[in-house]
């Protein structure tokens, strides 16, 4: 944790120990601009939409989780590695910018249930497949009982060297977020801190053959994304979420 502690962040690390460690691999940031009014209407009370130069953004983020484990417990191969696919936007609560997830599909039932219970996050069961070769082939089909259908299939790859985003840029605004927000069944807002080193971004290309991840919230994502970034690897730690007043 010493290396992470030296990495600058917009507010101090929580005073209590982190409780989960994980690694994110072969990640694609695919982003679409969305009208702010349309996005704000999708958010629950208590969350303020965050915008960049007056523009809201929606991200679809496929990747693979590895090394998922509680603090002081080693990773277990049959539960600690699985595919995940997030649909997210960007919000602010009490001056702290973070991520709001519309959905998090995952191919590990235990992780889905644990995150829904412990982190109040909208995780869903899905059948998912990752194939590596000349790039990444990624497929996901939501299978969660009672949930709206959602399908994603894409091929993507990095197209340039690793770089770090510059302060004040859209890339930094989209990626340098050190907390997530969630709501429970009673409408209470929760904040969960995370921490990691600087994002090792790479330019990327992608071909999305199927993408209905926004259909169930009324957002058409059939057009190609406006922004693409690739990340090969990032280690992350997370804290228990705290309920906000």
C-alpha positions as CSV (number, residue, x, y, z in Angstrom):
1,X,0.0,0.0,0.0
2,X,3.0,2.3,0.4
3,X,3.2,3.0,-3.3
4,X,-0.5,3.8,-3.6
5,X,-0.3,6.1,-0.5
6,X,2.2,8.3,-2.4
7,X,-0.1,8.7,-5.3
8,X,-1.9,12.1,-5.1
9,X,-5.7,12.1,-4.9
10,X,-8.2,14.9,-4.5
11,X,-9.0,14.0,-0.8
12,X,-7.1,12.0,1.8
13,X,-7.3,8.2,2.1
14,X,-9.9,7.0,4.5
15,X,-8.5,6.5,8.0
16,X,-9.7,3.0,8.3
17,X,-8.1,0.0,6.5
18,X,-9.2,-1.0,3.0
19,X,-11.2,-4.2,2.9
20,X,-11.0,-5.5,-0.7
21,X,-8.2,-5.8,-3.3
22,X,-8.6,-6.5,-7.0
23,X,-6.9,-6.2,-10.4
24,X,-8.5,-4.9,-13.6
25,X,-7.2,-6.3,-16.8
26,X,-7.6,-5.7,-20.5
27,X,-10.1,-2.9,-19.9
28,X,-11.8,-0.8,-22.5
29,X,-13.3,2.7,-21.8
30,X,-15.9,3.3,-24.4
31,X,-17.7,6.7,-23.9
32,X,-20.7,8.4,-25.5
33,X,-21.8,12.0,-24.9
34,X,-25.3,12.2,-23.5
35,X,-27.6,15.3,-23.1
36,X,-27.3,16.4,-19.5
37,X,-31.0,16.7,-19.0
38,X,-31.6,13.2,-20.2
39,X,-28.9,11.8,-17.9
40,X,-30.0,13.7,-14.8
41,X,-33.5,12.3,-15.2
42,X,-32.0,8.8,-14.8
43,X,-30.3,9.5,-11.5
44,X,-31.9,8.9,-8.1
45,X,-32.5,11.8,-5.7
46,X,-29.3,13.0,-3.8
47,X,-27.0,12.7,-6.8
48,X,-25.9,15.7,-8.9
49,X,-24.8,15.0,-12.4
50,X,-21.2,15.8,-13.1
51,X,-20.4,17.3,-16.6
52,X,-17.4,18.3,-18.5
53,X,-17.8,21.6,-20.4
54,X,-21.5,21.2,-20.0
55,X,-21.6,17.7,-21.5
56,X,-22.6,14.5,-19.7
57,X,-20.9,11.2,-20.6
58,X,-21.9,7.5,-20.4
59,X,-19.3,4.8,-20.3
60,X,-19.4,1.1,-21.1
61,X,-16.4,-0.7,-19.6
62,X,-15.7,-4.3,-20.3
63,X,-12.7,-5.9,-18.5
64,X,-11.6,-8.9,-16.5
65,X,-11.3,-9.0,-12.7
66,X,-8.4,-11.0,-11.2
67,X,-7.0,-11.3,-7.7
68,X,-10.3,-10.3,-6.1
69,X,-10.0,-11.0,-2.4
70,X,-10.8,-9.6,1.1
71,X,-7.9,-8.0,3.1
72,X,-5.5,-10.6,4.6
73,X,-7.1,-13.5,2.6
74,X,-5.4,-14.9,-0.5
75,X,-7.1,-14.9,-3.9
76,X,-9.0,-18.1,-4.7
77,X,-8.8,-19.1,-8.4
78,X,-12.4,-20.3,-8.7
79,X,-14.0,-17.1,-7.2
80,X,-11.3,-14.4,-7.7
81,X,-11.2,-14.2,-11.5
82,X,-14.2,-13.4,-13.7
83,X,-15.3,-11.1,-16.5
84,X,-17.2,-7.9,-15.7
85,X,-19.0,-5.2,-17.7
86,X,-20.0,-1.8,-16.3
87,X,-22.3,0.9,-17.5
88,X,-21.5,4.2,-15.7
89,X,-21.8,7.9,-15.6
90,X,-20.3,10.6,-13.4
91,X,-21.8,12.4,-10.4
92,X,-20.9,14.7,-7.5
93,X,-22.1,14.5,-3.9
94,X,-21.0,17.0,-1.3
95,X,-18.3,18.2,-3.6
96,X,-16.7,14.8,-4.2
97,X,-16.8,13.6,-7.8
98,X,-17.4,9.9,-8.3
99,X,-18.9,7.2,-10.5
100,X,-22.6,6.1,-10.6
101,X,-23.2,2.6,-12.0
102,X,-26.4,1.9,-13.9
103,X,-25.3,-1.8,-14.1
104,X,-22.4,-4.1,-13.4
105,X,-22.7,-7.5,-15.1
106,X,-20.4,-10.2,-13.9
107,X,-19.8,-13.9,-14.6
108,X,-19.3,-14.8,-10.9
109,X,-22.6,-15.4,-9.0
110,X,-20.9,-15.1,-5.6
111,X,-19.4,-11.7,-6.5
112,X,-22.8,-10.6,-7.8
113,X,-24.5,-11.4,-4.5
114,X,-21.8,-10.1,-2.3
115,X,-21.6,-6.8,-4.1
116,X,-25.3,-6.3,-4.1
117,X,-25.5,-7.0,-0.4
118,X,-22.3,-5.3,0.9
119,X,-21.8,-2.4,-1.6
120,X,-25.5,-1.8,-2.6
121,X,-24.4,-2.0,-6.3
122,X,-26.7,-3.1,-9.2
123,X,-24.7,-6.2,-10.1
124,X,-26.3,-8.7,-12.5
125,X,-25.5,-12.3,-13.4
126,X,-24.3,-12.8,-17.0
127,X,-22.8,-15.3,-19.3
128,X,-19.5,-13.8,-20.5
129,X,-16.5,-14.9,-22.6
130,X,-13.1,-13.3,-23.2
131,X,-10.8,-14.4,-26.0
132,X,-7.3,-13.0,-26.3
133,X,-5.3,-13.0,-29.6
134,X,-4.7,-10.1,-31.9
135,X,-6.6,-7.9,-29.4
136,X,-9.6,-8.8,-27.1
137,X,-12.8,-10.4,-28.1
138,X,-15.5,-9.9,-25.5
139,X,-19.1,-11.2,-25.2
140,X,-21.7,-10.7,-22.5
141,X,-25.3,-11.8,-22.2
142,X,-27.2,-10.9,-19.1
143,X,-29.0,-13.9,-17.4
144,X,-30.1,-12.4,-14.1
145,X,-33.5,-13.5,-13.1
146,X,-36.1,-10.7,-13.5
147,X,-33.6,-8.2,-14.9
148,X,-33.9,-6.4,-18.3
149,X,-32.0,-8.1,-21.1
150,X,-28.6,-6.6,-22.1
151,X,-26.1,-7.9,-24.6
152,X,-22.6,-6.7,-25.5
153,X,-20.1,-8.1,-28.1
154,X,-17.0,-6.3,-29.2
155,X,-13.4,-6.6,-30.4
156,X,-10.9,-4.1,-29.2
157,X,-7.2,-3.5,-28.9
158,X,-4.6,-0.8,-28.0
159,X,-3.2,1.2,-30.8
160,X,-0.4,3.2,-29.1
161,X,1.9,3.5,-26.1
162,X,0.9,3.9,-22.5
163,X,0.5,7.5,-21.3
164,X,-1.0,9.4,-18.3
165,X,-3.8,11.9,-18.7
166,X,-3.0,15.6,-18.1
167,X,-4.7,17.7,-15.4
168,X,-7.9,19.4,-16.6
169,X,-8.4,17.1,-19.7
170,X,-11.5,15.1,-20.4
171,X,-9.5,11.9,-20.1
172,X,-8.5,12.8,-16.6
173,X,-12.1,13.8,-15.7
174,X,-13.4,10.5,-17.0
175,X,-10.9,8.2,-15.3
176,X,-9.4,9.8,-12.2
177,X,-12.3,9.0,-9.9
178,X,-11.7,7.8,-6.4
179,X,-15.1,6.8,-5.2
180,X,-18.3,5.3,-6.3
181,X,-21.9,6.1,-5.3
182,X,-24.8,3.7,-4.7
183,X,-28.3,3.7,-3.3
184,X,-30.1,1.1,-1.2
185,X,-33.7,0.0,-1.2
186,X,-34.7,2.9,1.0
187,X,-33.1,5.5,-1.2
188,X,-30.1,6.2,1.1
189,X,-27.0,7.3,-0.7
190,X,-23.7,5.4,0.0
191,X,-20.1,6.4,-0.9
192,X,-17.4,3.8,-1.4
193,X,-13.8,5.0,-1.6
194,X,-11.3,3.2,-3.9
195,X,-7.6,3.9,-4.6
196,X,-5.2,3.0,-7.3
197,X,-2.1,4.3,-9.2
198,X,-2.4,6.6,-12.2
199,X,-4.3,5.1,-15.1
200,X,-1.9,3.6,-17.7
201,X,-4.1,4.7,-20.6
202,X,-3.5,3.7,-24.3
203,X,-5.3,4.9,-27.4
204,X,-7.6,2.1,-28.7
205,X,-9.7,0.9,-31.5
206,X,-12.9,-1.1,-31.1
207,X,-15.6,-2.8,-33.2
208,X,-18.9,-3.1,-31.3
209,X,-21.0,-5.7,-33.1
210,X,-23.8,-5.7,-30.4
211,X,-24.5,-3.2,-27.7
212,X,-27.9,-3.1,-26.0
213,X,-26.4,-2.1,-22.5
214,X,-28.3,1.2,-22.5
215,X,-31.6,0.0,-23.9
216,X,-33.2,-0.8,-20.5
217,X,-32.6,2.8,-19.3
218,X,-33.7,4.4,-22.5
219,X,-30.3,5.2,-24.0
220,X,-29.5,4.2,-27.5
221,X,-25.8,3.2,-27.8
222,X,-25.9,1.8,-31.3
223,X,-23.7,4.6,-32.7
224,X,-19.9,4.1,-32.4
225,X,-18.5,5.5,-29.1
226,X,-16.9,8.9,-29.3
227,X,-13.9,8.1,-27.1
228,X,-11.9,4.9,-26.7
229,X,-9.2,4.1,-24.2
230,X,-7.5,0.8,-23.3
231,X,-5.9,-0.2,-20.0
232,X,-3.8,-3.4,-19.7
233,X,-3.6,-3.6,-15.9
234,X,-4.5,-1.7,-12.8
235,X,-4.4,-2.8,-9.1
236,X,-7.2,-1.4,-6.9
237,X,-8.2,-1.4,-3.3
238,X,-11.6,-0.6,-1.9
239,X,-13.2,0.4,1.4
240,X,-16.6,-0.5,2.9
241,X,-19.1,2.1,1.7
242,X,-20.4,4.7,4.1
243,X,-24.0,6.0,4.3
244,X,-24.3,9.7,3.6
245,X,-26.7,12.0,5.4
